[in-house]
Amino acid sequence: MLVAQRAHANGDYARCERFYHQALGLLASSKHAGARAYLEARTVILDKLANIYLELGRWDEAEANLKETMRSLISLGVDKENESIIELSLKLSKTYSNQRKSELASVGFDWCVETGKKKYAEKQDPESHALYGMCVHAKGQFHLAIGQYQEAASSFSEALKIAESVYGLGHIQVAVVCNDLTTALDGMGDVEEAERLLRRSLEIASSVKDQDVSEYVATFYFNLGTILTHKGDKGGAAEAYQRAKEAAKKT
C-alpha cells in the first residue's frame, strides 16, 4: 500500500496500479478473507484505484471500481444515502457523462442532488451543505457539456447561492461557480450578465492572498475575452486575452 501511494505521489501510475492490484491479490488469498478488516482494506484499495482511473481518463475501469467500492461499503453496513455513497455516486455520474452515457449520467446527477438536499435538510451543517452544493454544481456542468444552457444556468445559480452561504462572498469557489454560470449565460445570449459575473470572478480572485489563483485568473480572463468578442468589443477582448496569457505564465 505504501509503495503504491508513493508511486502515485510521484506520478508513476503504472507502478501504482500494479502494487494496488498485488495488494488486492494478497488480501483475497489471506486466511482472513471475508473478515471485516479485510473488507475495509479492500474498500480503501478499490477507492484509490477508482481515483487513479478517473485521473487517467480510463472511464470503464473507473466505473467498475466505483461500483465495487460502493457495493463494498454497503456490505460493511454503510447507509445507501451516506455522504460517502453520495460522493462516489457523483464521481460515477461524471464518469457516465465522460462515457457519453447521458441518460445514466442524468439519473445519477438527479439522485445526488436530491439525496444531497435531503441530507442537508436533516443535518443542517456546513459539510452537508457544501456536499449538496457540489452536487448541484456538477449537475450544472453536465447540462453545460451537452448544450442545455438554461438548465445549466439554473443549476449554477443555485450552486452560487450555496457557495456564497458556505464559503463567503470572497471565496475562490464563488468565483469558480460565477465563471461557470457566465458560460451558460453566454450560450443563452445574455452577454451583459455574463460579463458582469466574470468581472466579479476576477475581483474575487484578485482579493485572494492565501493561495495561488493564477490558473483561475487565466481562465477568467480568457472567458472574458470570449464574452467581449461576442459583444463586438475587439479591443477589450484583445486586452483580456493578453492578461490571460500573462496569468498562465505564472502557473
C-alpha positions in Angstrom: 0.0 0.0 0.0 2.7 2.5 1.0 4.7 1.7 -2.2 1.6 2.3 -4.3 0.9 5.5 -2.5 4.5 6.8 -3.1 4.3 5.8 -6.8 1.0 7.7 -7.1 2.6 10.8 -5.5 5.5 10.6 -7.9 3.1 10.2 -10.9 4.2 6.6 -11.7 0.7 5.4 -12.4 1.7 2.0 -13.9 3.7 1.1 -10.8 1.0 2.4 -8.5 -1.7 0.4 -10.3 0.4 -2.8 -10.2 1.0 -2.6 -6.5 -2.6 -1.9 -5.7 -3.6 -5.0 -7.7 -1.0 -7.0 -5.9 -2.4 -5.8 -2.6 -5.9 -6.9 -3.7 -4.5 -10.3 -4.6 -2.8 -10.7 -1.2 -6.0 -9.8 0.6 -8.0 -12.3 -1.5 -5.6 -15.1 -0.7 -5.4 -14.3 3.0 -6.9 -16.7 5.5 -8.8 -13.7 6.9 -10.5 -13.0 3.6 -14.1 -12.2 4.4 -13.4 -10.6 7.8 -14.4 -7.0 8.4 -10.8 -5.8 8.4 -10.2 -7.5 5.1 -13.4 -5.8 3.6 -12.3 -2.4 4.9 -8.8 -2.7 3.4 -10.2 -3.9 0.1 -12.7 -1.0 0.0 -9.8 1.5 0.5 -7.8 0.0 -2.3 -10.8 -0.1 -4.7 -11.5 3.5 -3.9 -7.9 4.5 -4.6 -7.8 2.5 -7.9 -11.1 4.3 -8.9 -9.5 7.7 -8.3 -6.4 6.7 -10.4 -8.6 5.6 -13.3 -10.5 8.9 -13.1 -7.3 10.8 -13.2 -6.2 8.8 -16.2 -9.5 9.1 -18.0 -9.9 5.3 -18.1 -13.6 5.6 -17.7 -14.7 1.9 -18.0 -12.2 0.8 -15.2 -13.2 3.8 -13.1 -16.9 2.8 -13.5 -16.2 -0.8 -12.4 -14.1 0.2 -9.4 -16.6 3.0 -8.2 -19.4 0.5 -8.3 -17.4 -2.2 -6.5 -16.4 0.4 -3.9 -20.0 1.3 -3.2 -21.0 -2.3 -3.0 -18.2 -3.0 -0.5 -19.2 0.0 1.6 -22.8 -1.1 1.7 -21.7 -4.7 2.7 -19.9 -3.1 5.6 -23.2 -1.5 6.8 -22.8 2.0 5.3 -26.2 3.5 4.6 -27.1 3.9 0.9 -27.6 7.6 1.5 -24.4 8.2 3.4 -22.2 11.1 2.4 -19.5 8.7 1.1 -22.0 7.0 -1.2 -23.2 10.4 -2.5 -19.6 11.4 -3.3 -18.9 8.1 -5.1 -22.2 8.3 -6.9 -21.3 11.8 -8.1 -18.0 10.5 -9.4 -19.9 7.7 -11.1 -22.3 10.2 -12.7 -19.3 12.2 -14.0 -17.9 9.0 -15.4 -21.1 8.2 -17.2 -21.0 11.7 -18.7 -17.5 11.2 -20.0 -18.6 7.8 -21.4 -21.4 9.6 -23.3 -24.0 7.6 -21.3 -26.1 10.7 -20.9 -29.3 9.0 -19.6 -27.4 7.2 -16.8 -25.5 10.4 -16.0 -28.7 12.5 -15.8 -30.4 9.9 -13.5 -27.2 9.8 -11.3 -26.9 13.6 -11.0 -30.6 13.9 -10.1 -30.2 11.3 -7.4 -27.1 13.0 -6.0 -28.8 16.4 -5.9 -32.0 15.1 -4.3 -30.1 13.0 -1.8 -27.6 15.7 -1.0 -30.5 18.2 -0.4 -32.2 15.7 1.8 -29.0 15.1 3.8 -28.5 18.8 4.3 -32.2 19.2 5.4 -31.6 16.5 8.1 -28.2 17.7 9.3 -28.1 21.5 8.6 -24.3 21.6 8.9 -21.7 23.3 6.6 -20.3 19.9 5.4 -23.6 18.6 4.1 -24.4 22.0 2.7 -21.1 22.0 0.8 -21.7 18.5 -0.5 -25.2 19.5 -1.7 -23.7 22.5 -3.5 -21.0 20.3 -5.1 -23.8 18.0 -6.5 -25.8 20.9 -7.9 -22.6 22.4 -9.4 -21.7 19.1 -11.0 -25.2 18.7 -12.4 -24.8 22.2 -14.0 -21.6 21.1 -15.6 -23.3 18.1 -17.1 -26.0 20.2 -18.6 -23.5 22.7 -19.9 -21.5 19.8 -21.6 -24.5 18.7 -23.6 -25.6 22.2 -24.6 -28.5 22.6 -22.2 -27.7 26.2 -21.3 -30.9 27.1 -19.5 -30.8 24.0 -17.2 -27.1 24.6 -16.6 -27.7 28.3 -15.7 -30.5 27.2 -13.2 -28.1 24.7 -11.5 -25.2 27.1 -11.4 -27.4 29.9 -10.0 -28.4 27.6 -7.1 -24.8 26.4 -6.7 -23.7 30.0 -6.5 -26.1 30.7 -3.6 -24.9 27.7 -1.7 -21.2 28.6 -2.3 -21.8 32.1 -1.0 -23.6 30.7 2.1 -21.0 28.0 2.8 -17.7 29.8 1.9 -18.5 33.5 2.0 -18.7 36.1 -0.8 -15.0 36.4 -1.3 -14.0 32.7 -1.6 -12.4 31.5 -4.8 -15.1 28.7 -5.1 -17.7 31.5 -5.5 -15.6 32.9 -8.4 -15.4 29.4 -10.0 -19.2 29.0 -9.9 -19.7 32.5 -11.3 -17.4 31.7 -14.1 -19.3 28.5 -15.0 -22.6 30.5 -14.8 -21.2 33.0 -17.3 -20.6 30.2 -19.8 -24.2 29.1 -19.6 -25.4 32.7 -19.9 -23.2 33.3 -22.9 -24.7 30.2 -24.5 -28.2 31.8 -23.9 -27.1 35.1 -25.4 -27.1 37.1 -22.1 -23.6 38.5 -22.6 -24.2 41.6 -20.4 -24.9 39.5 -17.3 -22.1 37.1 -18.3 -19.6 39.9 -18.4 -20.8 41.3 -15.1 -20.3 37.9 -13.4 -16.9 37.3 -15.0 -15.7 40.7 -13.7 -16.9 39.6 -10.3 -14.9 36.4 -10.6 -11.8 38.4 -11.4 -12.5 40.8 -8.5 -12.7 37.9 -6.1 -9.6 36.3 -7.4 -7.6 39.5 -7.1 -8.5 39.6 -3.4 -7.4 36.1 -2.6 -4.0 36.2 -0.8 -3.6 32.8 0.8 -3.3 30.7 -2.3 -2.0 30.8 -5.9 -5.0 31.6 -8.1 -3.1 32.3 -11.3 -4.7 29.4 -13.1 -8.2 30.6 -12.2 -7.3 34.1 -13.3 -6.0 32.9 -16.7 -9.3 31.1 -17.2 -11.4 34.0 -16.1 -9.6 36.5 -18.4 -9.8 34.0 -21.4 -13.5 33.7 -20.9 -13.9 37.4 -20.6 -12.1 37.7 -23.9 -14.7 35.4 -25.4 -17.6 37.3 -24.0 -16.2 40.6 -25.2 -15.6 39.1 -28.6 -19.3 38.1 -28.7 -20.2 41.7 -27.8 -18.1 43.0 -30.6 -15.5 44.7 -28.3 -12.4 43.6 -30.2 -10.0 45.9 -28.2 -11.3 44.8 -24.8 -11.2 41.1 -26.0 -7.5 41.5 -27.1 -6.6 43.0 -23.7 -8.4 40.2 -21.8 -6.6 37.5 -23.9 -3.3 39.2 -23.2 -3.9 39.2 -19.5 -4.9 35.5 -19.7 -1.5 34.8 -21.3 0.3 36.7 -18.6 -1.6 34.9 -15.8 -1.0 31.5 -17.5 2.8 32.1 -17.4 2.6 32.3 -13.6 1.1 28.9 -13.2 
